[in-house]
Amino acid sequence: MQNKSKNFDVIVIGGGVAGLSTALQLGRRGVKTLVVDRGALGSGSTGRAAGLLGQLRGSIAATSMLMDGVKIVQDLEAQCQCEIFVQTGSLRIAETTERAGEIRDLVAMGKSIQFPIETLDAKQVAELLPYMKTDDLLDACYCPTDGHLQPAELTSAYIKAGRQAGVEYKTNCRVDSILNEKGKITGVQTEQGISHSPIVVNAAGPWSYLTAGSGDVILPTASIGHYYLTTRPDPEQTVDRKSPAVRDRHHRIYSRPESGGLIVGMYEAEPVEYDMERLPDDFDMSLMKVARDDFNAALLIHAAQQRFPWINERTPMTLTTGIMTFTPDGKPFCGKMDNLEGLFHCTGFSGHGIVQSPVVGVIMADLILDGSTKYDIEAMEADRYYELPGFQTRSEIKSKCAAMYGSYYGRVERPEILSDSE
Ligand SMILES: Cc1cc2nc3c(=O)[nH]c(=O)nc-3n(C[C@H](O)[C@H](O)[C@H](O)COP(=O)(O)OP(=O)(O)OC[C@H]3O[C@@H](n4cnc5c(N)ncnc54)[C@H](O)[C@@H]3O)c2cc1C
């Protein structure tokens, strides 16, 4: 085991999209930055994501951030000569009057901020998506500028552009604790020795409550399993590469095209929770497997079949599972808390970290270097549960985060409480 000590301006714990994007933006602003990951870069939640990008959210602030994120990605594509954003358009569909009301509110809100959105009837939806059941639809809306980001391409681009900006990366090196002296951050203790820096960013995804705990901070996140299926290309059910993504909140599912097949994922009502500290030291999320007869896989296939009747237990498909980082209100934690000077958090992306990461990197660099950002981040402040009763023990936190996941797609939303769930 090596025992090397080195100084940096900022150390980022975690080389998922959140940490990589933050490091890139810091590097671009001349900051000597190190990203440390316990495994390979992108081997956490990032490597398991479906990448759906729906820009219209429950608030103008959240929507504008995602619209800016697309521009950041387009610049990265030009710099790295790759395709990250696939613009397919997206649909929300309604099969109940409550859901139709939800869609009407969403369309009104989108139009009020000149976001491209239009309503479609069932016949128009059937023309766009001939492989989807549409005869029960009461309403739908279409957002032509939505699509998906390709997580692997995004990750590679962050690393390539980060290297060009001088960012250093250390992989297969777990951070064991965050170090401080008299309330001020001094660096991190890793399994390969100490690295020094006055600023540390906790971007450890599902593990971030543990890394925060190593610096005596209670971080209210929980680690929750998520599942999606990917059908193999089928000449009988042609799924065009540019077919719109679909969100069917009534059946709790989303879909998008993938390599000639279809990805269908589900936010089930009763999620599987993980205690990251109980997983083996060599746990590798990219090796997580899910069997066809697993309960959650069966639930997912059943839900997918309600909208895509040609999908059943015998359909050739791969099943993917991974672990997401959820917060009690479904919004991330970006920024610092009161108790430690120099410790920033960048985590809790609640199923939307891929699409939020481009702009989150800019926000984190702004907060670290300038102490403020032009973006309205009130809903994302890291200290919003700081010392708040009811959010201090793991069991309280886990049950609130699981409840948020369970209602993410299930609940019917009115405009004033439209959340950031897609
Ligand atoms: C199945 C699935 C589907 C998803 N679909 C979508 C989607 O369609 N759209 C979307 O936007 N998002 C989606 N997500 C969510 C998205 O993947 C996450 O929000 C995003 O990847 C979070 O990135 P992150 O950097 O915060 O965490 P991660 O990618 O998990 O990165 C954290 C990193 O920290 C490292 N780490 C942890 N502990 C330590 C330590 N002690 N020392 C050093 N390193 C450490 C880990 O190895 C890991 O690489 C999905 C997630 C899953 C699981």
The ligand as an SDF file (V2000), in Angstrom:
LIG
                    3D

 53 58  0  0  0  0  0  0  0  0999 V2000
  -31.3570    1.9410  -12.9820 C   0  0  0  0  0  0  0  0  0  0  0  0
  -31.1740    3.4380  -12.9590 C   0  0  0  0  0  0  0  0  0  0  0  0
  -31.7550    4.2340  -13.9630 C   0  0  0  0  0  0  0  0  0  0  0  0
  -31.5760    5.6260  -13.9570 C   0  0  0  0  0  0  0  0  0  0  0  0
  -32.1060    6.3850  -14.9640 N   0  0  0  0  0  0  0  0  0  0  0  0
  -31.8730    7.7310  -14.9920 C   0  0  0  0  0  0  0  0  0  0  0  0
  -32.3780    8.5510  -16.0440 C   0  0  0  0  0  0  0  0  0  0  0  0
  -33.0860    8.0740  -16.9340 O   0  0  0  0  0  0  0  0  0  0  0  0
  -32.0790    9.8860  -16.0450 N   0  0  0  0  0  0  0  0  0  0  0  0
  -31.2960   10.4370  -15.0640 C   0  0  0  0  0  0  0  0  0  0  0  0
  -31.0280   11.6420  -15.1080 O   0  0  0  0  0  0  0  0  0  0  0  0
  -30.8210    9.6840  -14.0440 N   0  0  0  0  0  0  0  0  0  0  0  0
  -31.0980    8.3620  -13.9810 C   0  0  0  0  0  0  0  0  0  0  0  0
  -30.6430    7.6010  -12.9480 N   0  0  0  0  0  0  0  0  0  0  0  0
  -30.0070    8.2910  -11.8180 C   0  0  0  0  0  0  0  0  0  0  0  0
  -28.5660    8.6340  -12.1320 C   0  0  0  0  0  0  0  0  0  0  0  0
  -27.8820    7.4810  -12.5330 O   0  0  0  0  0  0  0  0  0  0  0  0
  -27.9480    9.2240  -10.8910 C   0  0  0  0  0  0  0  0  0  0  0  0
  -28.7430   10.2900  -10.3860 O   0  0  0  0  0  0  0  0  0  0  0  0
  -26.5620    9.7630  -11.1780 C   0  0  0  0  0  0  0  0  0  0  0  0
  -25.7750    8.8210  -11.8520 O   0  0  0  0  0  0  0  0  0  0  0  0
  -25.9310   10.1630   -9.8710 C   0  0  0  0  0  0  0  0  0  0  0  0
  -24.5820   10.4510  -10.0900 O   0  0  0  0  0  0  0  0  0  0  0  0
  -23.6310   10.6240   -8.8510 P   0  0  0  0  0  0  0  0  0  0  0  0
  -22.3540   11.1050   -9.4010 O   0  0  0  0  0  0  0  0  0  0  0  0
  -24.3440   11.4310   -7.8180 O   0  0  0  0  0  0  0  0  0  0  0  0
  -23.5020    9.1560   -8.2030 O   0  0  0  0  0  0  0  0  0  0  0  0
  -22.7030    7.8770   -8.7250 P   0  0  0  0  0  0  0  0  0  0  0  0
  -22.7320    7.7320  -10.1760 O   0  0  0  0  0  0  0  0  0  0  0  0
  -23.1860    6.7220   -7.9150 O   0  0  0  0  0  0  0  0  0  0  0  0
  -21.2160    8.2120   -8.3260 O   0  0  0  0  0  0  0  0  0  0  0  0
  -20.7590    8.1440   -6.9880 C   0  0  0  0  0  0  0  0  0  0  0  0
  -19.3450    7.6110   -7.0280 C   0  0  0  0  0  0  0  0  0  0  0  0
  -18.7930    7.7160   -5.7230 O   0  0  0  0  0  0  0  0  0  0  0  0
  -17.8910    6.6590   -5.5550 C   0  0  0  0  0  0  0  0  0  0  0  0
  -17.6820    6.4870   -4.1170 N   0  0  0  0  0  0  0  0  0  0  0  0
  -18.5790    6.1200   -3.1900 C   0  0  0  0  0  0  0  0  0  0  0  0
  -18.0200    6.0660   -1.9720 N   0  0  0  0  0  0  0  0  0  0  0  0
  -16.7240    6.4130   -2.1350 C   0  0  0  0  0  0  0  0  0  0  0  0
  -15.6170    6.5250   -1.2430 C   0  0  0  0  0  0  0  0  0  0  0  0
  -15.7270    6.2890    0.0830 N   0  0  0  0  0  0  0  0  0  0  0  0
  -14.4070    6.8680   -1.7540 N   0  0  0  0  0  0  0  0  0  0  0  0
  -14.2650    7.1300   -3.0760 C   0  0  0  0  0  0  0  0  0  0  0  0
  -15.2850    7.0180   -3.9630 N   0  0  0  0  0  0  0  0  0  0  0  0
  -16.4980    6.6830   -3.4990 C   0  0  0  0  0  0  0  0  0  0  0  0
  -18.5960    5.4830   -6.2280 C   0  0  0  0  0  0  0  0  0  0  0  0
  -17.6870    4.4710   -6.6040 O   0  0  0  0  0  0  0  0  0  0  0  0
  -19.2700    6.1430   -7.4270 C   0  0  0  0  0  0  0  0  0  0  0  0
  -18.5120    6.0220   -8.6200 O   0  0  0  0  0  0  0  0  0  0  0  0
  -30.8050    6.2270  -12.9260 C   0  0  0  0  0  0  0  0  0  0  0  0
  -30.2200    5.4270  -11.9320 C   0  0  0  0  0  0  0  0  0  0  0  0
  -30.3980    4.0490  -11.9380 C   0  0  0  0  0  0  0  0  0  0  0  0
  -29.7580    3.2330  -10.8510 C   0  0  0  0  0  0  0  0  0  0  0  0
  1  2  1  0
  2  3  1  0
  2 52  2  0
  3  4  2  0
  4  5  1  0
  4 50  1  0
  5  6  2  0
  6  7  1  0
  6 13  1  0
  7  8  2  0
  7  9  1  0
  9 10  1  0
 10 11  2  0
 10 12  1  0
 12 13  2  0
 13 14  1  0
 14 15  1  0
 14 50  1  0
 15 16  1  0
 16 17  1  0
 16 18  1  0
 18 19  1  0
 18 20  1  0
 20 21  1  0
 20 22  1  0
 22 23  1  0
 23 24  1  0
 24 25  2  0
 24 26  1  0
 24 27  1  0
 27 28  1  0
 28 29  2  0
 28 30  1  0
 28 31  1  0
 31 32  1  0
 32 33  1  0
 33 34  1  0
 33 48  1  0
 34 35  1  0
 35 36  1  0
 35 46  1  0
 36 37  1  0
 36 45  1  0
 37 38  2  0
 38 39  1  0
 39 40  1  0
 39 45  2  0
 40 41  1  0
 40 42  2  0
 42 43  1  0
 43 44  2  0
 44 45  1  0
 46 47  1  0
 46 48  1  0
 48 49  1  0
 50 51  2  0
 51 52  1  0
 52 53  1  0
M  END
$$$$
